[in-house]
Amino acid sequence: MLNGVILLWYLLTVPSVIFVAIDIWRSTPEAKVLKWAFIILTLFTGPIGAFFYVLGCREPLAGTHEQYVATRWRQVLGSTMHCAAGDGIGIIVGAAIGAALTLAFWPDFLLEYALGFGFGWAFFQAFAMRDMAGGSYSKSLRMTFLPELLSMNLLMAGMQLVSRFVMPHVTDGNDPTNIRFWFIMSMALLVGFIFAYPMNWWLVSNNMKHGMLTVRAAAKRPAANSTAAMPMGAPASMPQEQDAMADMDMSSHSDVAEPSTGRKAAMTVLSFVILGAALLLVVLFAQM
């Protein structure tokens, strides 16, 4: 039964990845880092990732992407998807390495966390989105550290609950050379996505994370977007298609001020409490 489910899953995943990879580069005016994030997410979540792309980001009519992605839930979808793609790669790679080395629970968890947060923060967030910090990588690292930490903790909590409880009950589920391992990690990433979505809603609502973006070549920019906000410190003359944000819609990031230090601290504590509760459940009840 499980083998049939896995076969069906990957039979649907292959055309889903091909569709998203071709369509998003051909017709969707999205930032390059988010295009890659959608492709990566679809690689692990198959038809669900393709569904997220069509429903949340694909431009329905030419020139309407700015308005289409301005809806709050789509902004949060983009933010969570960005987190799941960046952090998820590191976590899954860490899980594969840990399984191959037969690491004990805590060393394995620390490896997954370090690789997930390190890749998601240092590359997928700070490096890829550095134009939003005026082109400064060090400033981008500072700006993205806390949002990435909060989102990562919730993503990790969901993924740990699935992988630690399911793998021991599936034959070869902990073997990275077996397709069952990758199927379980795909399901873990989906659950982690669900866990991280509410936190990303709070982060986007409080102007601490970006959501979907719109990037257009200068010659194709619609009149309705001629006054779109530019990143702080962006040069007056920019190439038609810059790697990050040559021209982006920031309508979802209005003049809402970031939350106070106290509220940030409270959300940080909450994120660690949720992660800690997930780990406690694993330690107490999962077979390890």
N, C-alpha and C positions, 0 to 999 in steps of 0.2 A: 504493500500500500504506500509506504513512505517513498520507495523508489519511483513509483508512478507519479506521485506528487512532485518530487524533485525533477523528474524528467519533464513534466508539463511546465513546471516553473521556468526551467532554462530554455525550453522551446519557445516560451513567450518572451523570455528575456532577450534573446538574440535579436529578433525583429524590433523590440522596443528600443534597444541601444542603438541599432542602425538608424531607426526613425529619428530619435532625438538628436543623435550626432549630426546627421545630415540636415535636418530641418532647422535646428537652432543656429547653425552657422550660416545657413542660406537665407533665412527669412526673419530671424528674431533679433531686434536691436538691443541686445542685452550686453552687459559688461563681460569681457572674456573670461574672467575668473568665475563668474556665475554660470557661463556656458559650460565650462569644464566641470563645475560642481554638479550641474544637472546630468551630464554624461556619466560622471562617476556614481552619482546616486542611483541612476537607472541601471548601471552595471550590477549593483548589488540588490536593487529593489524591483528590477524588471518592469512589468506592466504598471505597477503602482507608481514608479518613478516617472514613466511616460505619461501617466494620467495626471500626476502633479504638474508636469511641464505644460501639458495642453490646457489644463484648467487654471493654472496659476501664472503662466508667463508668456505663452505663445500669443503673438499679436493676432487678434481676430480679424482686423481690417488694417490695411496699410495706414500708418500715421496715428494709430490709436494706442500704441503701447504705453505711453505715458499715463493716459487716463485709465487704461485697463489694469495696470499694476499698482495704481495709487490706493486701491482698496486695502484697508488695514490687514485683513486676513491674508491677502496675497503678499503684502510686505513681510508679514511674519513668516509665511511659508518660505519666502526667499531667504530670510535670515536663518531659519532652522535648517533649511536645505544646505546652506553654506556651511553651517556648523557640522551637520551630519556627514557631509562629503569630506571636509578637511580633517576633523577629529576622527571620523569613522575609519579613514584609511590607516591612520596611525594605530588606532585601537585594534583593528583587524590584523594588521601586520604584527603587532605585539602579541596578539593571541596566537597567531601561527608560529611565531618564534618560540613563545613560551611552551606551546604544545610539543613542538619538535624537540625542545630541550627538556621536556617533562619537568618543568619548574613547579615548585609548590605554589599554593594559592597566593600568598602575599607577594613573593617576588614576581609572579606572573601578573598580578594586578598592578603592581607598581610599574612594571615594564609597559603594560598596555596604557596606563594613565600617562606616563612620561612621553611615550611616542605619540599618543593621541593629542595631548595638549600641546606638545612641542611642535608637531607638524601643523596642527590646526591654527595655533596662535602665530608662530614665527613665519610661516609661509602663507597659508591660505587666508589669514586675516591681515597681519601686519605688512607682509611683503606685497601681496597682491592688491591690497587696498591702500597702499601708501600715498597715492595721489590725493586721497581725502584728508591726508595730514600735510598737504603742501609738498609732497614728494619726499618727506623726511621719514626714513625707515625707523629711526630711533623714536621719533615722536609717535609714529604709528604703533610701535610696540607698546608704548605707554598708554595710548588711547584704547587699544583693543584688549589689553591684558584682563581687566575685570570682566567685561562682557563675555569674553571667550571662556574665562574660568567658570562663570555662572552657568553658561550654556553647556559647557563640557561636563560639569558635575551631574547635570540631569540626564544628559545623553549617556554617560557612563553608568549611571544607576540603572537605567532601563536595559542597557546591553548586558550588564552583569547578571541581572535577574534571569534573563533568557538563557544566556550561554551557560551559566553555572548550574542551572536547574535542568536544562534539557540535555546537554552533552553527555552526562553520565548514563542517561537512559537510552541513548541511541548508539547502536553498534558502529564503531569507527567514527563516532561524532567528534572525538577529540584528536583526530588524525588529519593534519593539514594536507596530506596527500590524497585524502578521500573527499569526494564531492559533498558528502553529508556535512562535513565541517563547514564548508563555505555556505551551504544552505542555512545552517543554524546561525551563522554569523550574519547572514542577510536578514533573517527574521529578527535577530537581536538588534540590528541597526534600525529596522522599522519600529520596533518598540522603543528604542532609544529616541528616535525622532518624535514619537508621541509624547514621551516624557519631557523632551526639551522644548516642545512647542509653547506651553504656557509661559515658561521663563523667557523665551524669545519675544513673546507678546509684550511682556513687561519691559524688556530691553528696548524694543522698537518704540513702544508707546512713550518711553522716557528718553528717547533720542540718544540711546547709548549704542545702538546697532543700526546699520542700514538694512533695508529690505531689498526688494527688486530695484534694479537700476535701468536706465535707458541710455544707450550709447548709439549715436548715429553719426555717419559720415557727414561732414559739414554741408556737402552739396545736397544731401537728402534730408536735411533737417526741416521738419514741417514748421509752418509759421506759428502754430500754436505753442511750439516749444522754443521759440526764439529767445525767450527770457529765462530759460531754465538756469537754475543755480549752478555755479561752477565751484570746484574745490578751492578752499582757501589757499592762496599762494599760487594758483594756476597761472601760467604765462598767458599773455594776451594772444599770442599766436601759437596754435597747437596743430600737430598733424591731423589729417582727416580721421584717422582711426588709431587712437592711442590705446595701449594695452589695457589701461584701466578705464578712467572716466573722462573722456574728452568732452562729453556733453551729457549731463544726466539729469533726470527728473528727481527732485528732492521734495516733492509736494507732501510726502508722508512725514518728512522731518520739518515740521513747521517751526514756530518759535518756542516750542516747548522746552523748558529748561531741564537740565539733567537733575535727577533726584539729589537730595541732601546726602551728606556723608553718612548720616545715621541710617537712612533708608538703604543706602548701598551696603552698609555693614550688615543690616538685618537680612537682606536678600542673600548676601554671601553666607551668613550663618545658616540660613534656610537651605541653601543649595548643598552645603556640607552635611546638614542633618539628614536630608533626603538620601544623599549618597551613602552616608553612614548607616541609615536604616536598611538600605538595600544590601549593603555588605553584611550587616548583622543577620539578616534573613538567610543570606548565602552560607555564612559560617555556621549558623544553628541548624539549618534544615537541608542544605544541599549536600549531595554525596560528593566528597572530594578525595 
